[in-house]
Amino acid sequence: MPENRPFVLTIAGFDPSGGAGVLADCKTFELHHVAGLAINTGNTIQTEKEFFEIEWTSLDFVLRSIKILFGNYDIKTVKIGIVPSLSYLKEIIFCIKKLSPATQIIWDTVLKSTTEFDFITIENKSDLIEIFAEIDLITPNYNEIKNLFPDFDFKDNLLDKKIPTAILLKGGHNTKAIGTDYLYSQNEIFELSPNNTKCYPKHGSGCVLSAAITANLALGQEMRFACANAKIYIEKYLNSTSTLIGYHHV
């Protein structure tokens, strides 16, 4: 095992159940042999079954944390989770790019919790396009993509010219092909078929998937393979237990 692991950063919420947010991300990072750092965007009170409330971290505190970490570590990739607004997200992304233009950024587009608590409302589309122009990948599910882009065309090979970032459309809510993901990247659509469609649902599975992609990119994998390998990891995670809390395996 190499001693010098690449540094990766998660900027996301704190879930005391450990199934989602920065705890789940850091578990995933460790199993991928990368060095995980974390900044908390909000403290939540929740279990794997129910969401109660959240206290957001001030933007200034988050930005100061980013500056300190980037000043001390060579951070290859960043995964961003829940944020309270697009303006908050935009400030985070622009801060990262100013400090380290080469750092890759993945936004796990969590718009609401599985128990229907709204984290963020998409209102300013111009802010959204500015954000996408600075990041490398978003990982929405079918419900989220429709909120982000109501006119999204699932068969459009020229999406990267309309949306300036790669898109991994997760297939967990795809009733026509359950578990089939689609990666829209570089004028191409890659279909990522499931190895096992009989999976147990998990609280925070989207966090784990995006964290695995973040780790794989830091390890030098191309986007297509980073997503494909993360899919293998998440399927193992989904089938690790029959409950909503999963186990990470070496």
C-alpha positions as CSV (number, residue, x, y, z in Angstrom):
1,M,0.0,0.0,0.0
2,P,1.5,3.4,-1.0
3,E,2.4,5.7,1.9
4,N,1.6,8.9,0.0
5,R,-2.2,8.8,-0.5
6,P,-3.8,11.7,-2.5
7,F,-5.8,14.2,-0.4
8,V,-9.5,14.5,-1.1
9,L,-12.0,16.8,0.6
10,T,-15.7,16.5,1.4
11,I,-17.7,19.6,2.1
12,A,-21.1,18.3,3.3
13,G,-23.4,17.9,6.2
14,F,-22.9,16.0,9.4
15,D,-25.3,13.0,9.8
16,P,-25.0,11.5,13.3
17,S,-26.3,8.1,12.0
18,G,-23.1,7.9,9.9
19,G,-25.0,6.8,6.8
20,A,-24.7,10.1,4.9
21,G,-22.7,13.3,4.8
22,V,-19.1,13.7,5.9
23,L,-19.0,10.6,8.0
24,A,-20.1,8.4,5.2
25,D,-17.8,10.2,2.8
26,C,-14.7,9.7,5.0
27,K,-15.5,6.0,5.5
28,T,-15.6,5.7,1.7
29,F,-12.4,7.6,1.3
30,E,-10.6,5.3,3.7
31,L,-11.7,2.2,1.9
32,H,-10.4,3.7,-1.4
33,H,-6.9,4.4,0.1
34,V,-7.1,8.2,-0.2
35,A,-6.6,10.7,2.6
36,G,-9.9,12.2,3.5
37,L,-10.5,15.7,4.8
38,A,-13.8,17.2,5.8
39,I,-15.6,20.5,6.2
40,N,-19.1,20.5,7.8
41,T,-21.8,22.6,6.0
42,G,-24.5,21.8,8.6
43,N,-25.2,19.8,11.7
44,T,-28.3,17.6,11.4
45,I,-30.5,15.7,13.8
46,Q,-31.5,12.6,12.0
47,T,-31.5,8.8,11.9
48,E,-31.4,6.6,8.9
49,K,-35.3,6.7,8.9
50,E,-36.2,10.2,9.9
51,F,-34.9,13.8,9.4
52,F,-35.6,16.3,12.2
53,E,-33.7,19.5,11.7
54,I,-30.5,21.2,10.6
55,E,-28.3,24.1,11.7
56,W,-26.3,25.5,8.8
57,T,-22.6,26.4,9.2
58,S,-21.9,30.0,8.3
59,L,-20.5,30.5,4.9
60,D,-17.6,32.6,6.3
61,F,-16.6,29.7,8.5
62,V,-16.7,27.2,5.6
63,L,-14.6,29.6,3.4
64,R,-12.0,30.1,6.1
65,S,-11.8,26.3,6.6
66,I,-11.3,25.8,2.8
67,K,-8.4,28.4,2.7
68,I,-6.6,26.7,5.7
69,L,-6.9,23.2,4.2
70,F,-5.8,24.2,0.7
71,G,-2.9,26.1,2.3
72,N,-1.7,23.0,4.0
73,Y,-2.6,20.1,1.6
74,D,-2.5,19.3,-2.1
75,I,-6.1,18.5,-2.5
76,K,-6.8,16.6,-5.8
77,T,-10.6,16.4,-5.7
78,V,-13.5,17.8,-3.7
79,K,-17.0,16.4,-3.2
80,I,-19.7,18.9,-2.2
81,G,-22.9,17.7,-0.6
82,I,-25.8,19.6,1.0
83,V,-25.8,23.4,1.0
84,P,-28.5,25.9,1.9
85,S,-28.4,28.0,-1.3
86,L,-26.9,28.3,-4.8
87,S,-25.1,31.5,-3.7
88,Y,-23.5,29.6,-0.8
89,L,-22.4,26.8,-3.2
90,K,-21.1,29.4,-5.7
91,E,-18.9,31.0,-3.1
92,I,-17.4,27.7,-2.1
93,I,-16.7,26.6,-5.7
94,F,-15.2,30.0,-6.7
95,C,-13.0,29.9,-3.6
96,I,-11.7,26.5,-4.4
97,K,-10.9,27.4,-8.0
98,K,-9.1,30.6,-7.0
99,L,-6.9,28.6,-4.6
100,S,-6.4,25.5,-6.8
101,P,-7.7,25.7,-10.4
102,A,-6.6,22.1,-11.2
103,T,-8.7,20.6,-8.3
104,Q,-11.6,18.6,-9.6
105,I,-15.1,19.2,-8.1
106,I,-18.0,16.9,-7.8
107,W,-21.4,18.1,-6.6
108,D,-23.8,15.5,-5.3
109,T,-27.0,17.4,-6.1
110,V,-28.9,16.6,-2.9
111,L,-32.0,18.9,-3.1
112,K,-34.0,17.2,-0.4
113,S,-33.6,14.3,2.1
114,T,-35.3,11.0,1.5
115,T,-37.9,12.1,4.1
116,E,-38.7,15.1,1.9
117,F,-36.8,17.8,3.9
118,D,-35.8,20.5,1.4
119,F,-32.2,21.6,1.5
120,I,-32.1,23.9,-1.5
121,T,-34.5,25.4,-4.0
122,I,-33.3,26.0,-7.6
123,E,-34.4,29.6,-8.4
124,N,-31.6,31.4,-10.2
125,K,-30.7,29.4,-13.4
126,S,-27.9,31.8,-14.3
127,D,-26.1,31.0,-11.0
128,L,-26.6,27.4,-11.8
129,I,-24.9,27.6,-15.2
130,E,-22.0,29.6,-13.6
131,I,-21.6,26.9,-11.0
132,F,-21.6,24.1,-13.6
133,A,-18.9,25.9,-15.7
134,E,-16.5,25.5,-12.8
135,I,-17.1,21.9,-11.7
136,D,-16.4,18.5,-13.3
137,L,-19.4,16.4,-12.4
138,I,-22.9,16.4,-10.9
139,T,-24.6,13.2,-9.7
140,P,-28.4,13.8,-9.8
141,N,-31.1,11.1,-9.7
142,Y,-34.1,11.2,-12.0
143,N,-36.1,13.4,-9.6
144,E,-33.3,15.9,-9.2
145,I,-32.4,16.2,-12.8
146,K,-36.0,17.3,-13.5
147,N,-35.7,20.0,-10.8
148,L,-32.4,21.2,-12.2
149,F,-33.4,21.0,-15.8
150,P,-37.1,20.6,-16.5
151,D,-36.5,20.2,-20.2
152,F,-33.7,17.6,-19.9
153,D,-33.5,15.4,-22.9
154,F,-32.2,11.9,-21.8
155,K,-31.2,11.1,-25.4
156,D,-29.3,14.3,-26.3
157,N,-25.7,13.6,-27.3
158,L,-24.9,17.3,-27.2
159,L,-25.7,17.9,-23.6
160,D,-22.2,19.0,-22.7
161,K,-22.7,22.0,-25.1
162,K,-25.8,23.0,-23.2
163,I,-24.8,22.1,-19.7
164,P,-21.0,22.8,-19.0
165,T,-20.3,19.8,-16.8
166,A,-20.4,16.0,-17.0
167,I,-23.6,14.5,-15.6
168,L,-23.9,11.1,-14.0
169,L,-27.6,10.4,-14.0
170,K,-28.2,7.8,-11.3
171,G,-30.7,5.0,-12.1
172,G,-32.2,4.3,-8.7
173,H,-35.4,6.0,-9.7
174,N,-35.4,4.8,-13.3
175,T,-38.6,2.7,-13.5
176,K,-37.8,1.6,-17.1
177,A,-34.3,0.3,-16.3
178,I,-33.8,0.1,-12.6
179,G,-30.2,0.6,-11.5
180,T,-28.9,1.7,-15.0
181,D,-26.8,4.9,-14.8
182,Y,-25.9,7.2,-17.7
183,L,-22.8,9.3,-17.9
184,Y,-23.1,12.3,-20.2
185,S,-19.6,13.4,-21.0
186,Q,-17.6,14.7,-24.0
187,N,-20.4,14.4,-26.5
188,E,-20.9,10.8,-25.5
189,I,-23.4,8.9,-23.4
190,F,-22.0,6.0,-21.5
191,E,-24.5,3.4,-20.2
192,L,-23.5,1.9,-16.8
193,S,-25.6,-1.2,-16.3
194,P,-26.1,-2.7,-12.9
195,N,-24.3,-5.9,-11.9
196,N,-27.2,-6.7,-9.5
197,T,-30.6,-5.2,-9.7
198,K,-31.7,-6.8,-6.5
199,C,-30.2,-4.3,-4.0
200,Y,-31.4,-3.2,-0.6
201,P,-32.1,0.6,-0.4
202,K,-29.6,2.5,1.8
203,H,-29.7,5.9,3.6
204,G,-27.0,8.0,2.1
205,S,-26.2,5.8,-0.9
206,G,-25.8,8.9,-3.1
207,C,-23.2,10.3,-0.7
208,V,-21.3,7.0,-0.8
209,L,-21.4,6.9,-4.6
210,S,-20.2,10.4,-5.2
211,A,-17.5,10.0,-2.5
212,A,-16.3,6.9,-4.3
213,I,-16.1,8.8,-7.6
214,T,-14.2,11.6,-5.9
215,A,-11.7,9.1,-4.5
216,N,-11.3,7.3,-7.9
217,L,-10.6,10.6,-9.7
218,A,-8.0,11.5,-7.1
219,L,-6.3,8.1,-7.8
220,G,-6.0,9.1,-11.5
221,Q,-8.9,7.3,-13.0
222,E,-10.6,8.8,-16.0
223,M,-14.2,10.0,-15.4
224,R,-15.8,7.0,-17.1
225,F,-13.9,4.4,-15.2
226,A,-14.1,6.4,-11.9
227,C,-17.9,6.3,-12.2
228,A,-18.0,2.6,-13.3
229,N,-15.7,1.5,-10.4
230,A,-17.8,3.6,-8.0
231,K,-20.9,1.8,-9.2
232,I,-19.3,-1.6,-8.3
233,Y,-18.5,-0.2,-4.8
234,I,-22.0,1.1,-4.2
235,E,-23.6,-2.1,-5.2
236,K,-21.5,-4.0,-2.7
237,Y,-22.5,-1.4,-0.1
238,L,-26.2,-1.7,-0.9
239,N,-26.1,-5.4,-0.5
240,S,-24.0,-5.4,2.7
241,T,-27.1,-5.5,4.9
242,S,-30.9,-5.7,4.5
243,T,-31.3,-2.5,6.6
244,L,-31.0,1.2,5.7
245,I,-27.5,1.4,7.2
246,G,-24.8,-0.3,5.2
247,Y,-21.3,-1.6,5.9
248,H,-18.2,-0.6,4.1
249,H,-15.9,-3.5,3.2
250,V,-12.2,-3.7,2.5
